[in-house]
């Protein structure tokens, strides 16, 4: 039994170590992390004065704060070098938790050199030695762990909050039951359910709207008591474009357009003898649609001749 428990624990530990460490994959997260570590390390050293550092230097508290600021600045430069320079040079775009542990140890080793340089400047050039390096490494490691852990926890919390927020939006956001367009009357009652590819255009007729659509390749019409504005507000379909006071078209089913003195004339294959006008008040919006929307969105080529 104990052997099985030990095996499961080792398996879980191995899985965790091999999991991707993604908190510091983006430049934004790296900058936030470095800023947090800098601020927290300075606050930690000045508040708790670890290892009785104040006794190492016979200075005032204000001057000691300058020393702590210098050490924090050395840490900032170290992290900027390791996160933006060393990782790129070593091509460590993605790290797992095991790799990041050793990368962290490497960062502390580099930071130790920076701290020793600072100490060499402010403490009358003490001699370098292996024992001095190891002592400084242990101090730097123990001092860096709290700011590191707290900064990573803050990033982790922010990532979880963002994930939960996005999930809540997906859960609460109303979704259509299908990809079909639900054409409702003025009271919200569904009169027609049409696939977008079968919709040609909507024509306003006083207090009614005439829906032109295809059914089995045959042109059909349906008169519904509603308005174009209501149809546009209830149909969440990007292909619907208002081109006239009396017309809203499905841009994906337009076969061609022709420039006229008053704007454009639109044609549909199913209605070769009919043309839909684009009025002057909607011309700019109509032209901007093709300037701003990728051609792949329309799945068709509509020549605008000439602009």
C-alpha positions as CSV (number, residue, x, y, z in Angstrom):
1,X,0.0,0.0,0.0
2,X,2.8,2.4,0.9
3,X,4.6,1.5,-2.3
4,X,1.5,2.4,-4.4
5,X,1.0,5.7,-2.5
6,X,4.7,6.6,-3.1
7,X,4.4,5.7,-6.8
8,X,1.3,7.9,-7.2
9,X,3.0,10.8,-5.4
10,X,6.0,10.5,-7.6
11,X,3.8,10.4,-10.7
12,X,1.9,13.5,-9.7
13,X,5.2,15.3,-8.9
14,X,6.6,14.3,-12.3
15,X,3.5,15.5,-14.0
16,X,3.7,18.9,-12.2
17,X,7.3,19.4,-13.1
18,X,6.6,18.6,-16.8
19,X,3.6,20.9,-17.0
20,X,4.1,24.1,-18.9
21,X,5.0,27.2,-16.9
22,X,3.2,29.9,-18.9
23,X,3.0,32.8,-16.4
24,X,6.1,34.5,-17.9
25,X,5.6,33.7,-21.6
26,X,4.4,37.2,-22.6
27,X,6.3,40.4,-22.5
28,X,3.6,42.2,-20.5
29,X,3.7,39.5,-17.8
30,X,7.4,39.7,-17.7
31,X,7.4,43.5,-17.2
32,X,4.7,43.2,-14.5
33,X,6.7,40.4,-12.8
34,X,9.9,42.4,-12.8
35,X,8.2,45.5,-11.5
36,X,6.5,43.6,-8.7
37,X,9.8,41.8,-7.7
38,X,11.6,45.1,-7.6
39,X,9.1,46.8,-5.4
40,X,8.4,43.9,-3.1
41,X,12.1,43.1,-2.6
42,X,12.8,46.7,-1.6
43,X,9.9,46.7,0.8
44,X,10.9,43.3,2.2
45,X,14.5,44.2,2.8
46,X,13.7,47.6,4.3
47,X,10.8,46.3,6.5
48,X,12.4,43.0,7.8
49,X,16.1,43.8,7.3
50,X,17.0,40.1,6.7
51,X,20.2,38.7,8.1
52,X,20.9,41.9,10.1
53,X,22.1,43.7,7.0
54,X,21.9,46.9,8.8
55,X,24.9,45.7,10.9
56,X,27.0,45.1,7.8
57,X,27.2,48.8,7.1
58,X,27.7,51.5,9.7
59,X,25.2,53.9,8.0
60,X,21.9,55.7,8.7
61,X,18.5,54.3,7.8
62,X,18.3,56.7,4.9
63,X,21.6,55.5,3.5
64,X,20.6,51.9,4.1
65,X,17.5,52.5,2.1
66,X,19.8,53.7,-0.8
67,X,21.8,50.4,-0.4
68,X,18.6,48.4,-0.6
69,X,17.5,50.4,-3.6
70,X,20.8,49.6,-5.3
71,X,20.4,45.9,-4.5
72,X,16.9,45.9,-5.9
73,X,18.1,47.7,-9.0
74,X,20.7,45.0,-9.5
75,X,17.9,42.5,-9.3
76,X,15.9,44.5,-11.8
77,X,18.7,44.5,-14.3
78,X,19.3,40.8,-13.7
79,X,15.7,39.9,-14.5
80,X,15.6,42.1,-17.6
81,X,18.7,40.4,-18.8
82,X,17.5,36.8,-18.0
83,X,13.9,37.2,-19.1
84,X,14.4,39.3,-22.3
85,X,18.0,38.5,-23.2
86,X,19.0,35.1,-21.9
87,X,15.8,33.3,-22.7
88,X,15.9,34.6,-26.2
89,X,19.6,33.7,-26.6
90,X,19.0,30.2,-25.3
91,X,15.7,29.9,-27.3
92,X,13.7,29.2,-24.1
93,X,10.4,30.5,-25.3
94,X,8.5,27.9,-23.3
95,X,9.5,26.4,-20.0
96,X,8.0,23.7,-17.8
97,X,8.0,24.0,-14.0
98,X,11.1,21.8,-13.7
99,X,13.1,23.9,-16.2
100,X,11.9,27.2,-14.6
101,X,13.2,26.0,-11.2
102,X,16.7,25.6,-12.6
103,X,16.3,28.9,-14.6
104,X,15.4,30.6,-11.3
105,X,18.6,29.2,-9.6
106,X,20.6,30.6,-12.6
107,X,19.0,34.0,-12.1
108,X,20.0,34.0,-8.5
109,X,23.6,33.0,-9.5
110,X,23.7,36.0,-11.9
111,X,22.1,38.2,-9.3
112,X,24.7,37.2,-6.7
113,X,27.4,38.5,-9.0
114,X,25.5,41.8,-9.3
115,X,25.2,42.1,-5.6
116,X,28.9,41.4,-5.0
117,X,29.7,44.1,-7.5
118,X,27.5,46.5,-5.6
119,X,29.0,45.4,-2.3
120,X,32.5,45.9,-3.9
121,X,31.6,49.5,-4.8
122,X,30.0,50.6,-1.5
123,X,32.1,48.5,1.0
124,X,35.6,49.7,0.0
125,X,36.4,46.9,-2.4
126,X,36.3,43.7,-0.3
127,X,38.1,40.7,-1.8
128,X,36.3,38.2,-4.0
129,X,36.3,34.5,-2.9
130,X,34.4,31.4,-3.4
131,X,33.1,31.3,0.2
132,X,32.1,35.0,-0.1
133,X,30.2,34.1,-3.3
134,X,28.4,31.1,-1.7
135,X,27.4,33.2,1.3
136,X,26.1,36.0,-0.9
137,X,24.3,33.4,-3.0
138,X,22.5,31.9,0.0
139,X,21.5,35.4,1.3
140,X,20.3,36.4,-2.2
141,X,18.3,33.2,-2.6
142,X,16.5,33.5,0.7
143,X,15.8,37.2,0.2
144,X,14.5,36.7,-3.4
145,X,12.1,33.8,-2.6
146,X,9.4,35.9,-0.9
147,X,9.2,38.6,-3.6
148,X,9.4,35.9,-6.4
149,X,6.6,33.8,-4.9
150,X,4.3,36.7,-4.1
151,X,4.8,38.2,-7.6
152,X,4.1,34.9,-9.3
153,X,1.0,34.4,-7.1
154,X,-0.3,37.8,-8.1
155,X,0.2,36.9,-11.8
156,X,-1.4,33.5,-11.3
157,X,-4.4,35.2,-9.6
158,X,-4.7,37.7,-12.4
159,X,-4.7,34.9,-15.0
160,X,-7.3,32.9,-13.1
161,X,-9.5,36.0,-12.7
162,X,-9.2,36.7,-16.4
163,X,-10.1,33.1,-17.2
164,X,-13.0,33.1,-14.9
165,X,-14.3,36.4,-16.4
166,X,-14.1,35.1,-19.9
167,X,-15.8,31.8,-18.9
168,X,-18.6,33.8,-17.2
169,X,-19.1,35.8,-20.4
170,X,-19.3,32.6,-22.4
171,X,-21.8,31.2,-20.0
172,X,-24.1,34.2,-19.6
173,X,-23.8,35.4,-23.2
174,X,-27.0,34.5,-25.1
175,X,-26.4,32.1,-27.9
176,X,-28.6,31.3,-30.9
177,X,-30.0,27.8,-31.1
178,X,-28.5,27.5,-34.5
179,X,-26.8,29.4,-37.3
180,X,-30.1,30.3,-38.9
181,X,-31.6,33.7,-38.8
182,X,-34.8,34.1,-36.8
183,X,-37.1,36.6,-38.5
184,X,-39.6,37.9,-36.0
185,X,-42.7,40.1,-36.2
186,X,-43.2,43.3,-34.2
187,X,-44.3,41.3,-31.2
188,X,-41.1,39.1,-31.2
189,X,-42.9,36.0,-32.6
190,X,-40.7,34.0,-34.9
191,X,-42.3,33.9,-38.4
192,X,-39.4,32.6,-40.5
193,X,-36.2,30.6,-39.8
194,X,-33.8,31.0,-42.7
195,X,-30.2,30.0,-43.3
196,X,-28.2,33.2,-44.1
197,X,-27.1,31.9,-47.5
198,X,-30.8,31.8,-48.6
199,X,-31.6,35.4,-47.6
200,X,-31.5,37.9,-50.4
201,X,-32.8,41.2,-49.0
202,X,-35.5,42.8,-46.9
203,X,-37.8,45.5,-48.4
204,X,-39.8,47.9,-46.3
205,X,-43.5,48.2,-47.1
206,X,-45.0,50.8,-44.7
207,X,-45.4,48.9,-41.5
208,X,-44.4,45.6,-43.1
209,X,-41.3,44.1,-44.4
210,X,-41.2,41.9,-47.5
211,X,-38.5,39.1,-47.0
212,X,-37.0,37.8,-50.3
213,X,-35.3,34.4,-49.9
214,X,-34.6,31.2,-51.7
215,X,-36.2,27.8,-50.9
216,X,-34.8,24.9,-52.9
217,X,-33.3,27.4,-55.4
218,X,-36.8,29.0,-55.9
219,X,-37.4,32.6,-55.1
220,X,-39.9,33.1,-52.3
221,X,-41.3,36.2,-50.4
222,X,-42.9,36.6,-47.0
223,X,-44.7,39.7,-45.8
224,X,-44.1,40.2,-42.1
225,X,-45.5,43.0,-39.9
226,X,-42.2,44.5,-38.5
227,X,-39.6,47.1,-39.5
228,X,-36.2,47.0,-41.0
229,X,-34.7,48.5,-37.9
230,X,-36.1,45.7,-35.7
231,X,-34.9,43.0,-38.1
232,X,-31.4,44.5,-38.1
233,X,-31.4,44.6,-34.3
234,X,-32.6,41.1,-33.7
235,X,-30.5,39.3,-36.5
236,X,-26.9,39.1,-35.3
237,X,-25.6,38.5,-38.8
238,X,-22.7,40.6,-40.2
239,X,-23.8,40.2,-43.8
240,X,-26.9,42.4,-43.4
241,X,-26.2,46.0,-44.7
242,X,-28.7,48.8,-44.9
243,X,-28.3,50.4,-48.4
244,X,-31.5,52.4,-48.7
245,X,-34.3,53.7,-46.5
246,X,-36.4,50.8,-47.9
247,X,-33.8,48.0,-48.3
248,X,-31.5,45.9,-46.2
249,X,-29.5,43.4,-48.2
250,X,-27.6,40.3,-47.5
251,X,-24.2,41.3,-48.9
252,X,-23.1,37.7,-49.4
253,X,-25.8,37.0,-52.0
254,X,-25.3,40.1,-54.1
255,X,-24.0,39.0,-57.5
256,X,-22.9,42.4,-58.8
257,X,-23.1,46.1,-58.4
258,X,-23.0,49.0,-60.9
259,X,-22.2,52.6,-60.2
260,X,-25.0,55.1,-61.1
261,X,-25.4,58.8,-60.9
262,X,-27.3,58.4,-57.6
263,X,-25.1,55.7,-56.0
264,X,-25.0,52.0,-56.9
265,X,-27.4,49.5,-58.3
266,X,-27.2,46.0,-56.9
267,X,-28.2,42.8,-58.7
268,X,-29.1,39.3,-57.7
269,X,-28.9,36.2,-59.9
270,X,-32.4,35.1,-58.7
271,X,-33.9,38.5,-59.8
272,X,-32.1,39.5,-63.0
273,X,-34.6,42.1,-63.9
274,X,-34.6,43.8,-60.5
275,X,-32.0,46.2,-59.1
276,X,-31.7,47.4,-55.5
277,X,-30.6,51.0,-55.2
278,X,-27.9,52.2,-52.8
279,X,-29.0,55.7,-51.9
280,X,-26.6,58.6,-51.5
281,X,-27.1,58.7,-47.7
282,X,-25.9,55.0,-47.4
283,X,-23.3,55.1,-50.2
284,X,-20.4,55.9,-47.8
285,X,-21.4,53.2,-45.4
286,X,-21.7,50.7,-48.3
287,X,-18.2,51.6,-49.7
288,X,-16.7,51.5,-46.2
289,X,-18.0,48.0,-45.7
290,X,-15.7,46.7,-48.5
291,X,-12.8,48.9,-47.3
292,X,-12.9,47.6,-43.8
293,X,-14.1,44.0,-44.1
294,X,-11.8,41.3,-45.4
295,X,-12.9,39.8,-48.7
296,X,-13.0,36.3,-47.2
297,X,-15.9,37.5,-45.0
298,X,-18.2,37.9,-47.9
299,X,-17.2,34.6,-49.6
300,X,-18.0,36.3,-52.9
301,X,-16.6,38.9,-55.2
302,X,-18.9,42.0,-55.8
303,X,-17.3,44.3,-58.3
304,X,-17.8,48.0,-57.4
305,X,-17.5,49.7,-60.8
306,X,-15.9,52.2,-60.6
307,X,-15.2,53.7,-57.2
